[in-house]
Amino acid sequence: MKILVTGSKGQLAAAFIRRLEEQGHECLRRDLDTLDIGDRGAVMREAAAIRPGLIVNCAAYNLVDEAERSPDDAFRTNASGPENLALAALETGAFLVHFGSDYIFDGVKAPVPYDENDVPNPLSRYGASKLEGELRIKRTGARHLILRISWLFGSGDRNFIGKLLEWSKRSGELRVADDEISAPTWTEDAAAAAMAALKAGLAGTWHLPNTGSCSRYEWAGLVFKTLNIKKSIIRGRMADFHLPAKRPGFSAMTNAAISRELGLAVPRWEEAVEKFLKLRGDKI
C-alpha cells in the first residue's frame, strides 16, 4: 500500500514509518519543506498524484508558547492542515490517521484521568488549534482515526528528555515543575498501538498515552535516577517560569478504552522511559 506520511522528519513519524516499511508498505515521506499541509491546493494535488490508501499525519505546530504570539501559524498547521488532509482522504478514498493532544483539556477533572467522553476546554491557543483540527476532520466526513497523545518522547532531542539532559550539563540550579501532571507517551508504544488499531479497523477518537501519570518533576527524577545523574532537581511550580501560554495543571488521559478494545496492555510510563533510556545507550 502507498502511505502518505506528513511530518516525516519527526520522532513519531520515524517510529511509524519503520513499522510500516517492515510490513512492506511504501511510505511517501513529506515534511514542511516538501508539502505544506496548510496549503489545500498543494495537499489535494499531492494526494491526487500519489493516490495513497492511508494518510498518516504526524505534522504539528507544537511551539505552545509561540502559538500565543503567532496563532495563525498554529491554526494553519494544526487545524487547516488536518482538514486539508481529511478532504484529500475523502477525495482519494484513503483512511486518515491523526494525532491529537492532551492540551485540549482544562485540568478541572483532576485527579481523575480524562477519557474520550470528557468535553474539551483548551486554555491556550495551541490547545485550541489542536481541538479545531479534530473538529474539522470530523466535519469532512472522511474515514479517520484520531489518537490523542501527551508529553511525547522518542528519537532525537526535541522532547522533554532531550532538553532535560541538555539542561543537566549546565551549571546552576535545575528547577522542574511539580504541579503540571500528565502522561508521557513513548513514540514506540504509540506507533505499536496505532498499528494494532489499524489492523483491527478501529476508527473514531481514542486516548493513547502510556499508562499512569506523573508530574514533570517526577519524570525528571526518574530520568536522572535511571542514568545515575547526580545533579539535584529543585521542585518548582509552573508559575515560576512565567510562560506566555496557560497550561492545564492536570491533563492525564486514560488509555483504558483503546486497551480494552484492542486487548492490549500499553506499558506504564516508568517502564517506557526506562526502556527508552536503555536503548539510547551511548547516544546520551
C-alpha positions as CSV (number, residue, x, y, z in Angstrom):
1,M,0.0,0.0,0.0
2,K,1.1,3.6,-0.7
3,I,1.1,5.6,2.5
4,L,1.5,9.3,2.7
5,V,3.3,10.3,5.9
6,T,3.4,14.0,6.8
7,G,5.7,15.4,9.4
8,S,8.0,12.7,8.3
9,K,11.2,14.1,9.9
10,G,9.6,14.0,13.4
11,Q,10.1,11.5,16.2
12,L,6.6,10.0,15.9
13,A,6.8,9.6,12.2
14,A,10.2,7.7,12.5
15,A,8.6,5.1,14.7
16,F,5.6,4.7,12.5
17,I,7.5,4.6,9.2
18,R,9.8,1.9,10.4
19,R,6.9,-0.4,11.3
20,L,5.0,0.3,8.1
21,E,8.0,-0.4,5.9
22,E,8.8,-3.6,7.8
23,Q,5.3,-4.7,6.7
24,G,6.2,-4.0,3.1
25,H,4.3,-0.7,2.6
26,E,5.6,2.1,0.5
27,C,5.9,5.3,2.7
28,L,5.9,8.5,0.8
29,R,7.6,11.0,3.2
30,R,6.6,14.6,3.2
31,D,7.7,17.4,5.6
32,L,7.1,21.1,5.6
33,D,9.9,21.6,3.0
34,T,8.2,19.3,0.6
35,L,4.5,19.7,1.5
36,D,2.8,22.5,3.4
37,I,-0.3,20.8,4.7
38,G,-1.8,24.2,5.3
39,D,-2.0,24.7,1.6
40,R,-5.2,23.0,0.4
41,G,-4.3,23.1,-3.2
42,A,-0.9,21.6,-2.7
43,V,-2.3,18.8,-0.5
44,M,-5.0,17.9,-3.0
45,R,-2.6,17.8,-5.9
46,E,-0.2,15.6,-4.0
47,A,-2.9,13.2,-2.9
48,A,-4.3,13.0,-6.5
49,A,-0.8,12.2,-7.8
50,I,0.0,9.6,-5.2
51,R,-3.4,8.0,-4.6
52,P,-2.5,6.8,-1.1
53,G,-4.5,4.1,0.7
54,L,-3.6,5.6,4.0
55,I,-2.6,9.1,5.2
56,V,-0.7,9.4,8.5
57,N,-0.5,12.9,9.8
58,C,2.5,13.4,12.1
59,A,2.9,17.0,11.3
60,A,2.1,19.5,14.1
61,Y,2.9,23.0,15.2
62,N,3.9,22.3,18.8
63,L,5.5,25.5,19.9
64,V,3.0,26.1,22.7
65,D,4.2,29.5,23.8
66,E,5.0,30.8,20.4
67,A,1.4,29.9,19.4
68,E,0.2,32.7,21.7
69,R,2.1,35.2,19.6
70,S,1.6,33.6,16.2
71,P,-1.8,31.8,16.4
72,D,-2.3,31.9,12.6
73,D,0.8,29.7,12.2
74,A,-0.5,27.2,14.8
75,F,-4.0,27.1,13.2
76,R,-2.6,26.7,9.7
77,T,-0.7,23.5,10.6
78,N,-2.9,22.2,13.4
79,A,-6.4,23.0,12.1
80,S,-6.3,23.7,8.4
81,G,-3.7,21.1,7.8
82,P,-5.7,18.1,9.2
83,E,-8.8,19.4,7.4
84,N,-7.0,19.5,4.1
85,L,-5.6,16.0,4.6
86,A,-9.1,14.8,5.5
87,L,-10.5,16.3,2.3
88,A,-7.7,14.7,0.4
89,A,-8.5,11.4,2.0
90,L,-12.2,11.8,1.1
91,E,-11.3,12.6,-2.5
92,T,-8.9,9.6,-2.9
93,G,-10.7,7.1,-0.7
94,A,-7.8,7.0,1.8
95,F,-8.1,6.5,5.5
96,L,-6.6,9.2,7.7
97,V,-4.7,8.8,11.0
98,H,-4.2,12.0,13.0
99,F,-2.6,12.6,16.4
100,G,-4.3,14.9,19.0
101,S,-3.2,16.5,22.2
102,D,-4.0,16.5,25.9
103,Y,-3.8,20.3,25.9
104,I,-7.4,20.4,24.6
105,F,-8.4,19.8,28.3
106,D,-8.5,22.4,31.1
107,G,-7.4,20.3,34.1
108,V,-10.5,20.6,36.2
109,K,-11.2,16.9,36.3
110,A,-8.1,16.2,38.4
111,P,-7.2,13.8,39.8
112,V,-9.4,11.5,37.6
113,P,-7.8,11.0,34.1
114,Y,-9.6,12.3,31.1
115,D,-11.4,9.7,28.9
116,E,-12.9,10.0,25.4
117,N,-16.3,11.2,26.7
118,D,-14.9,14.3,28.5
119,V,-15.7,17.7,27.0
120,P,-12.6,19.6,25.8
121,N,-11.9,23.1,27.0
122,P,-8.5,24.3,25.9
123,L,-6.7,27.0,27.9
124,S,-4.2,28.1,25.2
125,R,-4.2,28.9,21.5
126,Y,-2.1,25.8,20.9
127,G,-4.7,23.7,22.6
128,A,-7.5,25.5,20.7
129,S,-5.7,24.8,17.4
130,K,-5.4,21.1,18.1
131,L,-9.0,20.8,19.1
132,E,-10.1,22.7,15.9
133,G,-8.1,20.2,13.8
134,E,-10.1,17.3,15.3
135,L,-13.4,19.1,14.7
136,R,-12.6,19.9,11.1
137,I,-11.6,16.3,10.4
138,K,-14.9,15.1,11.7
139,R,-16.9,17.7,9.7
140,T,-15.4,16.5,6.4
141,G,-16.9,13.0,6.8
142,A,-13.6,11.3,5.9
143,R,-12.8,8.0,7.4
144,H,-10.4,8.6,10.2
145,L,-8.7,7.6,13.4
146,I,-7.7,10.3,15.9
147,L,-5.3,9.2,18.6
148,R,-4.7,11.7,21.4
149,I,-1.2,11.6,23.0
150,S,0.7,13.6,25.5
151,W,4.2,14.5,26.5
152,L,5.7,12.7,23.5
153,F,9.3,11.4,23.6
154,G,11.3,9.4,21.3
155,S,14.3,9.6,18.9
156,G,16.1,12.9,18.7
157,D,16.4,15.6,21.3
158,R,13.3,17.7,20.6
159,N,11.4,16.5,23.6
160,F,11.4,16.9,27.4
161,I,14.0,14.1,28.0
162,G,16.4,15.6,25.4
163,K,16.0,19.1,26.8
164,L,16.4,17.7,30.4
165,L,19.7,16.0,29.5
166,E,20.9,19.3,27.9
167,W,19.9,21.3,31.0
168,S,21.7,18.8,33.2
169,K,25.1,19.7,31.7
170,R,24.7,23.4,32.5
171,S,25.9,25.0,35.7
172,G,23.4,26.4,38.2
173,E,20.1,25.0,39.6
174,L,17.7,22.9,37.6
175,R,14.1,23.7,38.5
176,V,11.2,21.5,37.2
177,A,7.5,22.0,37.8
178,D,5.8,19.5,40.1
179,D,2.3,21.0,39.5
180,E,1.9,20.0,35.9
181,I,0.7,16.4,35.6
182,S,0.1,14.3,32.5
183,A,1.1,11.0,31.0
184,P,4.4,10.6,28.9
185,T,3.9,8.9,25.6
186,W,6.8,6.9,24.0
187,T,6.7,7.1,20.2
188,E,7.4,3.4,20.0
189,D,4.4,2.4,22.2
190,A,2.2,4.9,20.4
191,A,3.2,3.6,17.0
192,A,2.8,0.0,18.0
193,A,-0.7,0.6,19.4
194,A,-1.6,2.7,16.3
195,M,-0.6,-0.2,14.0
196,A,-2.8,-2.6,16.1
197,A,-5.7,-0.2,15.8
198,L,-5.3,0.0,12.0
199,K,-5.2,-3.8,11.8
200,A,-8.4,-4.0,13.9
201,G,-10.1,-1.5,11.7
202,L,-10.6,1.0,14.6
203,A,-12.0,4.4,13.8
204,G,-13.0,7.5,15.8
205,T,-11.2,9.2,18.6
206,W,-9.2,7.4,21.3
207,H,-6.7,8.3,24.0
208,L,-3.2,6.7,23.7
209,P,-0.7,7.9,26.2
210,N,1.4,5.4,28.2
211,T,-0.3,4.1,31.3
212,G,-0.3,6.1,34.5
213,S,0.6,9.8,35.1
214,C,3.3,11.9,36.7
215,S,4.5,15.5,37.2
216,R,7.4,16.9,35.1
217,Y,9.4,16.8,38.4
218,E,8.7,13.1,38.9
219,W,9.6,12.4,35.2
220,A,12.9,14.2,35.5
221,G,13.6,12.4,38.7
222,L,13.2,9.0,37.1
223,V,15.4,10.0,34.2
224,F,18.2,11.2,36.5
225,K,17.9,8.1,38.7
226,T,18.0,5.7,35.7
227,L,21.0,7.4,34.2
228,N,22.7,8.0,37.6
229,I,22.9,11.7,37.0
230,K,23.9,13.3,40.4
231,K,22.7,16.8,39.6
232,S,19.9,17.8,42.0
233,I,16.5,18.9,40.8
234,I,14.6,21.7,42.6
235,R,10.9,21.2,42.9
236,G,9.3,24.2,41.1
237,R,5.8,25.5,40.1
238,M,4.5,26.3,36.7
239,A,4.1,29.9,37.8
240,D,7.9,30.1,38.4
241,F,8.6,30.1,34.6
242,H,6.3,32.9,33.6
243,L,5.4,31.2,30.3
244,P,3.1,33.0,27.8
245,A,0.7,30.1,27.3
246,K,-1.5,28.8,30.1
247,R,-1.2,25.1,30.6
248,P,-3.6,22.7,32.3
249,G,-2.2,21.7,35.7
250,F,-3.7,18.2,35.1
251,S,-4.2,16.7,31.6
252,A,-3.5,13.0,32.2
253,M,-5.6,10.8,29.9
254,T,-6.5,7.2,30.4
255,N,-5.9,4.6,27.6
256,A,-8.3,2.1,29.2
257,A,-10.8,2.3,26.3
258,I,-8.4,1.5,23.5
259,S,-6.6,-1.1,25.6
260,R,-9.9,-2.8,26.2
261,E,-10.9,-2.6,22.6
262,L,-7.7,-4.0,21.2
263,G,-6.9,-6.4,24.0
264,L,-3.5,-4.9,24.6
265,A,-1.7,-3.5,27.6
266,V,0.0,-0.2,27.0
267,P,3.2,-0.1,29.2
268,R,3.3,2.2,32.2
269,W,5.2,5.4,31.6
270,E,8.0,4.4,34.0
271,E,8.7,1.2,32.0
272,A,8.6,3.1,28.8
273,V,11.1,5.8,30.0
274,E,13.5,3.3,31.4
275,K,13.4,1.1,28.2
276,F,13.9,4.2,26.0
277,L,16.9,5.4,28.1
278,K,18.4,1.9,27.9
279,L,18.0,1.8,24.1
280,R,19.5,5.3,23.8
281,G,22.7,4.0,25.4
282,D,25.8,5.8,24.4
283,K,23.8,8.4,22.5
284,I,23.1,10.2,25.8
